[in-house]
Amino acid sequence: MQFLCYFDMHVLYFYSFIILTKQLVHQTLKMSINTEQSDLLQPSRAPAPKSDNPPLSIVPTNTLQAQAVAVRSHPVNWQSYLQGQMISPEDFQVIREYDQARTKEERNAVIERRGDECARTFISLMVRISKEQTVRYVLTAVDDMIAEDPQRTNLFFEFAKKTRSSPWDGFINLLNRQDKFIVHQASRIIAKLACWGRDNMNKKDLTFYLNWIKHQLSSEVTDFTQSILYCLQMMLRIPEYRMAFFQADGVTTLMHVLHSKCGFQVQYQAIFCVWLMAFTPEIATNINRYNPVPVLADILGEAAKEKVTRIVLATFRNFIEKAEDPDVVKIMSLAMIHCKVLKNLEILQDKQFVDEDLEDDIEYLAEHLASCLQDLSSFDEYSSEIKSGRLEWSPVHKSEKFWRENAIRLNEKNHELLKILTNLMETSQEAQILAVATHDIGEYVRHYPRGKKIIDQLGIKQMVMQLLGHEDSQVKYNALIAVQKLMVHNWEYLGKQLVSV
């Protein structure tokens, strides 16, 4: 009996230990997430106007955070490195003092006493030690140190000045490592130094880093995608970095992410990046060439999270307010109307939101788009549909009056609409889009006397003829009619033949 009681007590102690351990891990992870939030709250060197500041929120990087918790719980035995002459006595003294500091005040005291020795030691340890677990520990310590006080970035700038090097050199080299934690922890530090440090990143390092981000985001969505987007969110708060990313074709990369099958958090962060970029008027004026409205409209219609709805609408508002060219504003607005944004806004107007900014964006966009709708001509409607790439059998396609009055307008802007139709026929896999596009080519030739010659010059005729063998009957039928219009000149005769068929 005594043995059983003794056994039960030990079982009780064991389970109590397990519960306490889980609570400790949960608390540590929660603190890590709060640190992530505070990172985005830190001021940049060139903050945007108050109205331009993003709705800052927690941006979890789950895999990285969970691994960072584990890294912090396994301190490095620096004495063994000293005895093995793998680190210098000076570096040993600095890292031991810093490791033993348990509060922010104690760490501040070490940094004030040691100055840029801390930066020298951290960089030296990263360069001289090859063991991945130790490099992980050093990077996590550096990231925590900077996150605790952004002013500490100056330690690395002072050290770089004395050694005539770049503050980012040691960290950029780590982006080529195989260990994913090391790579992405180094990336976080680079972004913080670039945004919180006293100087902008030099062109060479900036180009390398932004191209690295693009390459990472161009691959499939992984456990570290949130961490990469977090770094990009930080970078794009600096106007100079926004322009550099745009000029590097960064919007294409973000559109790739948004077209992929990703969760709402990745969607939110990627759209957040587009929204930040649109604060720069030059970018807002030129971003339409990437056709961002349709994919954002789709996300808006399916959004289950309020923060996703909020960031999509804020992005649409930036497209309208920040673009400097009235024609671009009109094109963007018509694209939103065509992609059913106005209908989604009507649904949202019936809901209650705590966020006043969200309600304000809903009212602004609803009023703006309703005004655009009143002035919408049939050709505006047609042009918007073609540019969206989402063709459907809307009334204008089969309107004799429309084609008689507007066929010649397909020649505008160096045959812009004809070229878009050509691209759709070449790339689209959707039968309806192919059928509508070939139909429109036929109507253009039918109602514009010189249309046949232009179609030949642009190489469109060959594409239409290739669709004669398409598996879909509607595509095949419309391709056949279009070819007949290209070949036959007596349209009344053709019309009678079609009726008899």
C-alpha positions, -999 to 999 in steps of 0.1 A, spaced: 0 0 0 28 24 9 45 15 -23 14 24 -43 11 58 -26 47 64 -32 43 55 -69 12 78 -72 30 107 -57 59 103 -83 33 101 -111 17 133 -98 50 151 -97 59 139 -132 26 152 -147 30 185 -128 64 189 -143 51 183 -178 23 209 -174 47 235 -160 71 229 -189 43 233 -215 32 266 -198 68 279 -198 73 271 -235 39 287 -244 49 318 -224 82 320 -242 67 316 -276 41 343 -268 69 367 -258 86 359 -291 55 368 -310 52 400 -291 88 408 -300 78 403 -337 50 428 -333 73 454 -317 97 450 -346 72 465 -370 63 492 -345 99 505 -344 103 538 -363 122 538 -396 146 565 -406 121 579 -431 86 573 -416 57 579 -439 31 605 -430 7 595 -402 -21 587 -426 3 565 -446 14 543 -417 2 506 -420 -22 490 -396 5 473 -376 -4 438 -363 12 407 -352 30 390 -380 39 355 -367 67 335 -383 58 303 -367 86 279 -377 113 305 -371 99 315 -337 95 279 -325 131 271 -335 143 303 -318 127 293 -285 146 260 -287 179 278 -296 176 302 -266 171 272 -242 205 257 -251 233 282 -241 267 276 -257 296 264 -237 320 292 -246 347 279 -222 352 249 -245 357 272 -275 383 293 -256 402 262 -245 402 249 -280 416 282 -292 386 286 -315 378 321 -302 400 348 -287 401 357 -250 387 391 -258 356 376 -276 352 351 -248 350 379 -222 325 399 -242 301 370 -251 303 356 -215 294 390 -200 266 395 -225 252 359 -219 252 364 -182 232 396 -184 196 387 -176 177 420 -179 176 449 -204 194 471 -179 222 446 -174 226 442 -212 227 480 -216 254 481 -190 275 456 -209 269 474 -242 278 508 -227 310 494 -212 321 473 -242 308 495 -270 315 483 -305 334 453 -290 300 436 -289 295 440 -327 331 428 -333 325 397 -311 292 387 -327 306 390 -362 338 372 -353 319 343 -338 297 340 -369 327 340 -392 351 318 -372 327 291 -359 313 266 -383 290 246 -360 255 254 -370 240 252 -335 264 279 -323 258 302 -353 221 298 -346 226 309 -311 247 339 -320 222 351 -347 193 347 -323 212 368 -297 219 395 -322 183 396 -334 170 397 -298 195 425 -290 184 447 -319 147 440 -314 151 451 -277 165 484 -287 168 495 -324 195 520 -315 218 491 -310 221 488 -348 246 517 -345 271 492 -329 274 474 -362 276 507 -382 304 520 -359 323 487 -362 319 487 -400 332 523 -402 363 513 -382 370 482 -403 360 500 -436 334 473 -444 297 471 -448 274 465 -417 257 438 -437 287 419 -450 288 391 -424 251 386 -425 247 386 -463 272 358 -465 251 337 -443 222 338 -469 241 311 -488 242 286 -459 222 254 -461 206 257 -426 172 274 -431 171 288 -396 205 305 -401 195 319 -435 162 334 -424 175 347 -390 203 364 -409 177 379 -433 157 394 -404 189 410 -390 197 425 -425 163 440 -428 165 456 -393 199 470 -400 187 484 -433 156 500 -418 167 510 -383 204 518 -390 216 553 -396 224 548 -432 206 533 -462 218 501 -477 244 506 -505 232 498 -540 252 466 -543 240 450 -511 205 462 -516 203 447 -551 216 414 -538 192 413 -509 161 422 -528 170 397 -555 174 371 -528 140 379 -514 125 377 -549 141 343 -555 128 329 -522 93 341 -529 93 328 -565 96 292 -551 67 274 -535 52 287 -503 71 272 -474 72 274 -436 95 304 -439 75 324 -464 60 345 -436 94 353 -424 106 364 -459 75 386 -463 80 401 -429 115 412 -440 100 427 -472 73 445 -452 100 462 -432 121 471 -462 92 486 -481 85 512 -454 116 530 -468 107 549 -500 141 543 -516 138 505 -511 102 505 -525 115 520 -557 144 496 -560 121 466 -555 96 479 -581 124 485 -606 136 449 -599 102 437 -611 92 429 -575 55 433 -582 56 402 -605 70 382 -576 42 394 -552 16 386 -579 31 351 -581 26 347 -543 -10 359 -545 -19 335 -574 -5 306 -555 -24 285 -530 -14 302 -497 -31 309 -464 -47 341 -453 -16 352 -434 6 350 -464 -21 367 -485 -23 395 -459 15 401 -459 19 400 -496 -10 425 -501 5 446 -473 37 448 -495 17 459 -525 -1 485 -504 32 499 -491 46 502 -527 15 521 -538 23 549 -515 49 560 -540 31 579 -567 54 567 -595 47 531 -585 10 536 -581 9 552 -616 27 522 -632 16 492 -612 -14 486 -634 7 470 -660 9 440 -637 -29 438 -636 -32 435 -598 -69 443 -595 -84 410 -606 -65 388 -581 -70 413 -553 -108 415 -561 -109 376 -560 -93 377 -526 -117 404 -514 -147 383 -524 -134 352 -506 -118 369 -475 -128 353 -442 -105 375 -421 -113 412 -415 -77 422 -417 -74 407 -453 -105 427 -463 -91 458 -447 -57 456 -465 -73 449 -499 -95 479 -497 -67 501 -484 -46 490 -514 -75 498 -538 -77 533 -522 -40 538 -527 -43 529 -564 -69 556 -568 -55 583 -546 -18 580 -552 -17 575 -590 -8 608 -607 -23 600 -641 -61 604 -644 -62 579 -672 -46 553 -649 -71 561 -621 -99 555 -646 -84 522 -659 -80 510 -623 -115 521 -613 -131 504 -644 -111 472 -636 -126 472 -601 -161 476 -614 -156 448 -639 -142 425 -612 -173 430 -591 -157 451 -564 -187 474 -562 -210 445 -555 -187 433 -527 -187 468 -512 -225 468 -511 -223 436 -491 -197 451 -468 -218 482 -462 -244 461 -445 -219 448 -420 -207 464 -388 -170 469 -383 -151 483 -352 -123 496 -374 -132 532 -385 -106 532 -412 -121 501 -428 -156 517 -428 -141 549 -443 -124 530 -471 -156 511 -479 -176 544 -482 -148 561 -502 -145 533 -527 -183 528 -530 -188 564 -537 -159 567 -562 -168 535 -581 -205 545 -583 -195 578 -598 -173 561 -623 -202 538 -632 -224 567 -641 -199 580 -667 -191 545 -681 -194 542 -718 -198 509 -736 -162 511 -749 -149 519 -714 -167 488 -702 -153 467 -731 -118 480 -727 -118 473 -690 -130 437 -696 -103 431 -721 -75 445 -699 -87 424 -669 -82 393 -690 -115 379 -678 -137 378 -709 -173 368 -707 -203 371 -730 -213 406 -719 -237 424 -742 -211 446 -759 -195 416 -776 -226 408 -796 -239 443 -802 -239 453 -838 -241 490 -829 -211 486 -806 -188 471 -832 -200 495 -859 -191 525 -837 -160 512 -819 -142 486 -841 -117 513 -852 -109 521 -816 -91 488 -812 -63 504 -832 -57 530 -804 -24 530 -785 -6 510 -811 -33 483 -812 -32 477 -774 -65 458 -772 -58 437 -802 -24 427 -787 -41 418 -754 -66 396 -772 -37 379 -791 -20 372 -758 -52 357 -743 -56 334 -773 -20 323 -769 -19 318 -732 -54 312 -718 -66 277 -709 -102 288 -704 -126 279 -733 -149 309 -727 -120 334 -729 -108 318 -761 -142 318 -777 -149 354 -769 -115 365 -780 -118 348 -814 -153 362 -818 -140 397 -812 -113 393 -838 -139 384 -863 -161 414 -855 -131 437 -857 -123 425 -892 -159 426 -902 -164 462 -892 -130 478 -899 -121 478 -937 -83 475 -931 -87 451 -903 -76 420 -923 -43 436 -931 -36 445 -895 -45 411 -883 -20 396 -908 7 421 -897 2 412 -860 2 374 -867 -33 370 -852 -47 351 -882 -25 321 -876 -35 319 -839 -72 319 -849 -67 291 -874 -49 270 -848 -80 272 -826 -100 254 -853 -87 222 -838 -96 231 -802 -114 204 -782 -141 228 -770 -170 231 -795 -177 268 -787 -140 277 -793 -140 257 -825 -172 273 -837 -161 309 -830 -127 303 -846 -144 290 -877 -167 321 -880 -137 343 -874 -117 326 -902 -147 330 -925 -148 367 -918 -111 369 -925 -116 352 -959 -150 364 -971 -159 400 -980 -196 397 -987 -209 398 -952 -246 398 -961 -240 365 -980 -221 351 -950 -250 361 -927 -275 343 -949 -253 312 -949 -251 312 -911 -288 315 -907 -294 286 -931 -269 265 -910 
